[in-house]
Amino acid sequence: MRTELKKAIIDFIFANINYFGLTNHTVDNFRQYIYTPEGEHCFGGKEVHDFISQAEKLIKSELS
C-alpha cells in the first residue's frame, strides 16, 4: 500500500476521530481503494481495509 494512501487514511481518521462508526465511515470514504464496482475486493483492497481497522484501534487507544 502506498505511503500517500496510508497518510490520507490516518489524516481522515484524526479529522473524524469522534465520528460514531468511524471504521465504516473511513471505509466508505476510501471505498474505491477497497472494492470494485461489482463489490469484490480490489487487488490489495483487503490490506487497505485491514489497515483502516488497525489504524483506528491504535489511534483511539493512544488517545484514551
Secondary structure, 3 states (H helix, E strand, C coil): CCHHHHHHHHHHHHHCCCCCCHHHHHHHHCHHHCECCCCCECCCHHHHHHHHHHHHHHHHHHHC
